[in-house]
Amino acid sequence: MKHYFAPVARIPSSLNTRSLSGAMASLVVISLLLAGLAGTSLAQHNPLAAGHRAVTRAAGPAPLSSLRFQHIVVIQLENSAYAQVILDPYFAGLAARGLLLTNDYAVSHPSQPNYIAQIAGDTLVSDDATYDLPETNLIDLLEGAGITWKAYQEDYPGACFVGSSAGAGLYARKHNPFISFNTVRTNSARCAKIVDASQLERDIANNALPRFSYYTPNLQNDGHDTGIAYAANWLKGFLEPKLTNTSFANGTLVVITYDEDDGSHSNHIYTLLLGSAITPGTDAVPYTHYSLLRTIEDNFNVGTLGRNDARASAFSFGSSAPSATPTPVPGCAALERPLEGPLRSWCATPTLTAIPSPTPTPTPTQAGALVTPTITPTITPTITPTPNKVPQTRGLVYLPLIAKH
């Protein structure tokens, strides 16, 4: 840790003792006044003073030239399971050109808690209602490290619009997690970085693609109101020209993912990584939305939010041997929200339960004596789930819903 010291003014030797004492007293008074003012200012601007969660920061941002990916672009689609999406010809063909995460899971239902989880490390809410959240988030980390970012939202009216829908119902606030956080919405400079999606083409043309981009298609293009085939057709027209544009593609990681499944596949979702630095293949390591957040944090060396992102593993990019079956996740019981589907089985501890053996029956020997045989009890392992901590949030108790939203 660096320590900074204020320079000490030299006092002319011609001053007598009384003048020196007076001067020192004046300096002390002035110092105390300045300290009081500084303390007031810090208290007003320190998020921890308002009850915010502490942010775990890295030692310092990495030099941009040393980043694994110069840019990360997340494209968010809606409400389809991995098993459904991979059957679509375009999504299947695209998967062959990138690294397909075959064991990635959303963390909740309905939509909004998943969007919030991707940038906050916790669902924080349990439904699609409008919330103004005081918690820290990914933008606090990026801004603190000087990392540029934008949220590109289709049919977003701009001007820090806080309504629940716009654009003839094609824009939905519940799919724009950034506007829900006070540290973004109430900061005009940050809120101006939530833009209509048409800005992306201009940014690419001007070689001004931010380091982190989050792209939300409208309710038709993301498949929410239309389905997988429609979303695939839109994605093909949107993405293919960009993958051949060096202003967009060079040094860029493109993440195509889904917020949740359709409610019938244990929240197993399609997530694909594309980019010139990506080796095509499959990765069966278990991941969640928190893994995506951790990947972004680690790439830009900005630390974590100290929530589920701190316990999540970043994407391995194929460097780890894929696991054929889910394995217990260390610290799983400490997750701030319960996980769904197969993820629940990872939060388990094996115990040994003895199955009662039958009472042995004495058998006679040739000499007529009775001999009681020794029977070794059979020990069968069983799995006892470890309860997860399920706190209340603003009077709401998390409930695993399966309704499609």
C-alpha positions in Angstrom: 0.0 0.0 0.0 1.3 3.4 -0.9 1.4 6.1 1.8 1.2 9.8 0.9 2.4 12.6 3.2 1.6 16.2 2.9 4.7 18.4 2.5 5.7 20.3 5.7 6.2 24.1 5.3 9.6 25.3 6.5 9.3 28.0 9.2 11.7 30.9 8.9 14.3 30.8 11.7 13.7 34.5 12.3 10.4 33.8 14.0 10.6 33.9 17.8 9.1 31.2 20.0 5.8 33.0 20.6 5.3 33.6 16.9 6.3 30.0 16.2 3.7 28.7 18.7 1.0 30.9 17.2 1.8 29.8 13.7 1.8 26.1 14.7 -1.6 26.6 16.5 -3.0 28.2 13.3 -1.7 25.3 11.2 -3.4 22.8 13.6 -6.7 24.6 13.4 -6.6 24.8 9.6 -5.6 21.1 9.4 -8.5 20.1 11.6 -11.0 22.1 9.5 -9.7 20.6 6.3 -9.8 17.1 7.8 -13.4 17.7 8.8 -14.4 18.9 5.4 -12.6 16.0 3.8 -14.3 13.5 6.1 -17.7 14.9 5.2 -17.0 14.7 1.5 -15.7 11.1 1.8 -18.8 10.1 3.8 -21.1 11.5 1.2 -19.3 9.7 -1.6 -18.3 6.5 0.0 -20.8 3.8 -1.0 -19.9 1.7 2.1 -21.2 4.6 4.3 -24.7 4.0 2.8 -24.7 0.3 3.6 -23.3 -0.9 0.2 -21.5 -4.2 0.0 -17.7 -4.0 -0.1 -16.1 -4.4 -3.4 -13.0 -6.6 -3.6 -10.7 -4.7 -5.9 -7.6 -6.0 -7.7 -4.2 -4.5 -7.0 -4.6 -2.4 -10.1 -5.9 -2.6 -13.7 -3.7 -4.6 -16.0 -2.1 -2.8 -18.9 -4.6 -2.9 -21.8 -2.0 -4.5 -24.1 -1.7 -7.5 -21.7 -5.4 -8.3 -21.7 -6.4 -11.7 -22.9 -9.3 -10.1 -24.8 -9.2 -6.4 -25.7 -13.0 -6.4 -26.0 -15.8 -8.5 -24.6 -19.3 -8.4 -26.2 -22.2 -10.2 -24.6 -25.3 -10.9 -26.8 -28.3 -11.9 -24.7 -31.0 -14.1 -26.0 -34.2 -15.4 -24.4 -36.1 -18.3 -22.9 -34.8 -21.5 -24.7 -33.0 -24.5 -23.4 -29.6 -25.8 -24.7 -31.3 -29.0 -26.0 -33.7 -26.9 -28.1 -31.2 -24.3 -29.4 -28.5 -26.8 -30.5 -31.1 -28.4 -32.9 -31.4 -25.2 -34.9 -29.1 -25.4 -38.0 -27.6 -21.9 -37.6 -26.9 -22.2 -33.9 -25.4 -25.7 -34.4 -23.2 -24.5 -37.3 -22.1 -21.5 -35.3 -21.2 -23.8 -32.4 -18.7 -25.6 -34.6 -16.9 -22.3 -35.1 -16.4 -21.5 -31.5 -16.1 -23.0 -28.0 -19.5 -24.4 -26.9 -20.1 -24.5 -23.1 -22.2 -27.6 -22.9 -22.7 -27.5 -19.1 -23.8 -23.9 -18.5 -26.8 -23.0 -16.4 -29.0 -20.0 -15.6 -29.5 -19.4 -11.9 -33.2 -18.5 -11.6 -36.6 -17.8 -13.1 -38.0 -15.5 -14.5 -35.8 -13.3 -16.7 -34.8 -10.3 -14.6 -33.1 -12.2 -11.8 -30.7 -13.7 -14.4 -29.9 -10.4 -16.0 -29.2 -8.9 -12.6 -27.0 -11.9 -11.6 -24.9 -11.4 -14.7 -23.7 -8.0 -13.5 -24.2 -8.1 -9.7 -23.1 -11.6 -8.7 -26.5 -12.2 -7.1 -30.1 -12.2 -8.3 -31.1 -9.6 -5.8 -34.8 -9.8 -7.0 -37.2 -12.6 -7.6 -39.5 -11.3 -10.3 -39.7 -8.9 -13.3 -41.0 -5.9 -11.4 -39.3 -2.5 -11.4 -36.5 -2.1 -8.8 -34.1 0.6 -7.9 -31.1 -1.2 -6.4 -28.5 0.3 -4.2 -26.0 -2.6 -4.5 -22.6 -2.4 -6.2 -22.3 -3.9 -9.6 -19.9 -4.6 -12.5 -20.1 -1.0 -13.7 -18.7 0.2 -10.4 -15.7 -2.1 -11.0 -15.2 -1.1 -14.6 -15.5 2.6 -13.9 -13.1 2.4 -11.0 -10.5 0.9 -13.3 -11.1 3.2 -16.2 -12.5 0.4 -18.4 -14.9 1.7 -21.1 -18.3 0.1 -21.4 -21.8 0.5 -23.1 -25.1 -1.3 -22.9 -26.7 -1.4 -26.3 -30.5 -1.8 -26.0 -32.7 -2.3 -29.1 -35.7 0.1 -29.2 -34.4 2.0 -26.1 -35.6 5.6 -26.2 -32.4 7.0 -24.6 -32.2 9.9 -22.1 -31.9 7.5 -19.2 -35.4 6.2 -19.8 -36.7 4.5 -16.7 -40.1 3.2 -17.9 -40.9 -0.5 -18.0 -41.3 -0.7 -21.8 -41.0 1.4 -25.0 -40.8 1.0 -28.8 -44.3 -0.4 -29.2 -43.5 -2.9 -26.4 -40.3 -4.2 -28.0 -38.0 -2.7 -25.4 -38.3 -4.2 -21.8 -36.6 -2.7 -18.8 -36.5 -6.1 -17.2 -33.9 -7.1 -19.9 -31.8 -4.0 -19.2 -30.1 -4.7 -15.8 -28.0 -1.6 -15.8 -30.9 0.8 -15.4 -32.0 -0.9 -12.2 -28.8 0.1 -10.3 -28.7 3.5 -8.5 -25.0 3.9 -9.2 -25.8 3.9 -12.9 -29.3 5.4 -13.2 -28.6 8.4 -10.9 -25.2 9.1 -12.5 -25.8 11.0 -15.7 -22.4 10.2 -17.2 -22.9 6.5 -16.6 -26.5 6.4 -17.6 -25.6 8.0 -20.9 -23.7 4.8 -21.7 -27.0 2.9 -21.9 -27.8 3.6 -25.6 -30.0 2.6 -28.4 -28.5 -0.4 -30.2 -28.1 1.5 -33.4 -25.1 3.2 -31.8 -23.1 0.0 -32.1 -22.7 0.3 -35.8 -21.4 3.9 -35.5 -19.0 2.9 -32.7 -17.6 0.2 -34.8 -17.2 2.5 -37.8 -15.5 5.0 -35.7 -13.2 2.4 -34.2 -14.7 3.2 -30.8 -15.9 -0.1 -29.6 -15.8 0.0 -25.8 -13.9 -2.6 -23.8 -17.1 -4.2 -22.5 -20.4 -4.3 -24.5 -23.7 -5.8 -23.5 -26.2 -6.1 -26.3 -29.9 -6.8 -25.7 -32.0 -7.4 -28.8 -35.7 -6.5 -28.7 -38.4 -8.9 -27.7 -38.7 -10.2 -31.2 -35.1 -10.6 -32.1 -34.1 -12.3 -28.8 -36.7 -15.0 -29.4 -38.8 -14.0 -26.4 -42.0 -13.4 -28.5 -40.9 -15.3 -31.6 -38.9 -18.4 -30.9 -35.5 -19.9 -31.8 -35.7 -19.9 -35.6 -36.5 -16.2 -35.6 -33.7 -15.4 -33.2 -31.3 -17.5 -35.3 -32.2 -15.6 -38.5 -31.8 -12.2 -36.7 -28.4 -13.3 -35.2 -27.1 -14.4 -38.5 -27.8 -11.0 -40.1 -26.5 -9.1 -37.1 -23.4 -11.1 -36.3 -21.9 -12.5 -39.5 -20.8 -9.1 -41.0 -19.2 -8.1 -37.7 -17.1 -11.3 -37.5 -15.4 -10.3 -40.7 -15.0 -6.7 -39.7 -11.5 -6.2 -38.1 -12.7 -3.1 -36.2 -15.0 -5.4 -34.3 -13.5 -8.8 -34.4 -9.8 -8.2 -33.7 -9.0 -9.1 -30.1 -12.8 -9.5 -29.3 -14.5 -12.2 -27.3 -18.1 -12.6 -28.3 -20.4 -14.4 -25.8 -23.8 -15.6 -27.1 -25.9 -16.8 -24.2 -29.4 -17.2 -22.9 -31.0 -15.7 -19.8 -32.9 -18.9 -18.9 -34.4 -22.0 -20.4 -38.1 -22.5 -21.2 -38.8 -23.9 -17.7 -38.5 -27.6 -18.5 -34.8 -28.3 -18.9 -33.3 -27.6 -15.4 -32.2 -24.1 -16.7 -29.6 -25.6 -19.0 -28.7 -22.9 -21.5 -26.8 -22.5 -24.7 -23.6 -20.4 -24.4 -21.0 -20.0 -27.1 -17.7 -18.2 -27.1 -16.5 -16.8 -30.4 -13.3 -15.0 -31.4 -9.9 -15.2 -33.1 -8.3 -16.3 -29.9 -10.9 -19.1 -29.3 -10.0 -22.7 -30.1 -13.2 -24.3 -31.4 -14.5 -27.3 -29.5 -16.7 -28.0 -26.4 -16.2 -27.4 -22.7 -18.2 -29.5 -20.3 -17.0 -27.7 -17.1 -20.0 -26.6 -15.0 -20.7 -22.9 -15.3 -23.4 -20.4 -14.4 -24.1 -16.7 -15.1 -21.7 -16.0 -12.2 -19.0 -17.6 -14.3 -19.6 -15.1 -17.1 -19.3 -12.2 -14.6 -16.1 -13.6 -13.1 -14.7 -14.0 -16.6 -15.3 -10.3 -17.4 -13.8 -9.3 -14.0 -10.7 -11.4 -14.4 -10.1 -10.3 -18.0 -10.0 -6.7 -17.0 -8.4 -7.3 -13.6 -11.0 -5.3 -11.7 -11.5 -7.5 -8.7 -14.9 -9.0 -7.7 -18.1 -7.8 -6.0 -17.6 -10.3 -3.2 -20.8 -12.2 -3.9 -21.3 -15.4 -5.9 -18.9 -14.1 -8.5 -16.1 -14.3 -5.9 -16.8 -18.1 -5.6 -17.4 -18.8 -9.3 -14.8 -20.1 -11.7 -14.1 -18.1 -14.8 -14.4 -19.8 -18.2 -11.4 -22.1 -18.7 -11.4 -21.6 -22.5 -10.8 -25.3 -22.9 -7.7 -25.3 -20.8 -9.3 -27.6 -18.1 -10.2 -31.2 -18.8 -14.0 -31.4 -19.2 -15.8 -33.3 -16.4 -18.1 -36.1 -17.6 -20.4 -35.6 -14.6 -21.0 -32.7 -12.3 -18.7 -32.6 -9.3 -19.4 -30.8 -5.9 -18.6 -27.1 -6.0 -16.4 -25.9 -3.1 -18.3 -23.4 -1.0 -21.6 -24.2 -2.7 -23.6 -24.0 0.4 -22.6 -20.4 0.8 -24.3 -19.3 -2.4 -26.6 -16.3 -1.7 -29.4 -17.9 -3.8 -30.2 -21.6 -4.2 -29.3 -23.0 -7.6 -31.7 -25.0 -9.7 -31.7 -28.3 -11.6 -28.5 -30.3 -11.7 -26.7 -27.6 -9.8 -28.6 -28.6 -6.7 -26.9 -32.0 -6.7 -23.5 -30.4 -6.7 -24.3 -28.8 -3.4 -24.2 -32.2 -1.6 -22.1 -34.0 1.0 -21.8 -37.8 1.0 -22.7 -39.6 4.2 -22.5 -43.3 5.0 -25.6 -45.1 6.1 -25.5 -48.7 7.5 -28.2 -51.0 6.1 -29.3 -53.3 9.0 -28.0 -56.8 8.4 -30.3 -59.8 8.8 -30.2 -61.7 12.0 -27.8 -64.7 11.5 -29.3 -68.1 11.8 -27.1 -70.7 13.7 -26.3 -73.8 11.6 -25.3 -77.2 13.1 -21.9 -78.8 12.4 -21.3 -82.5 11.9 -20.5 -82.8 15.6 -23.9 -81.4 16.4 -22.7 -78.0 17.7 -24.4 -74.8 16.7 -22.2 -72.2 15.0 -23.3 -68.6 14.5 -21.8 -67.1 11.4 -20.3 -63.5 11.4 -22.1 -61.1 9.0 -20.4 -57.8 8.1 -22.9 -55.0 7.8 -23.3 -53.5 4.3 -22.4 -49.8 4.2 -24.2 -47.9 1.4 -23.3 -44.3 0.6 -26.2 -41.8 0.4 -26.2 -38.1 -0.6 -27.6 -35.6 1.9 -28.2 -32.2 0.3 -26.5 -29.3 2.1 -29.1 -26.5 2.7 -28.4 -23.3 0.9 -28.7 -19.9 2.5 -31.9 -18.2 1.2 -32.0 -14.7 2.6 -34.9 -12.3 2.1 -34.5 -9.4 -0.2 -36.6 -6.3 0.4 -39.3 -8.5 1.9 -39.2 -11.0 -1.0 -38.4 -14.6 -0.5 -36.7 -16.3 -3.5 -39.0 -18.9 -5.0 -37.9 -21.1 -8.0 -40.5 -20.2 -10.6 -40.8 -22.0 -13.9 -43.2 -19.7 -15.6 -41.9 -18.4 -18.9 -41.4 -14.6 -19.0 
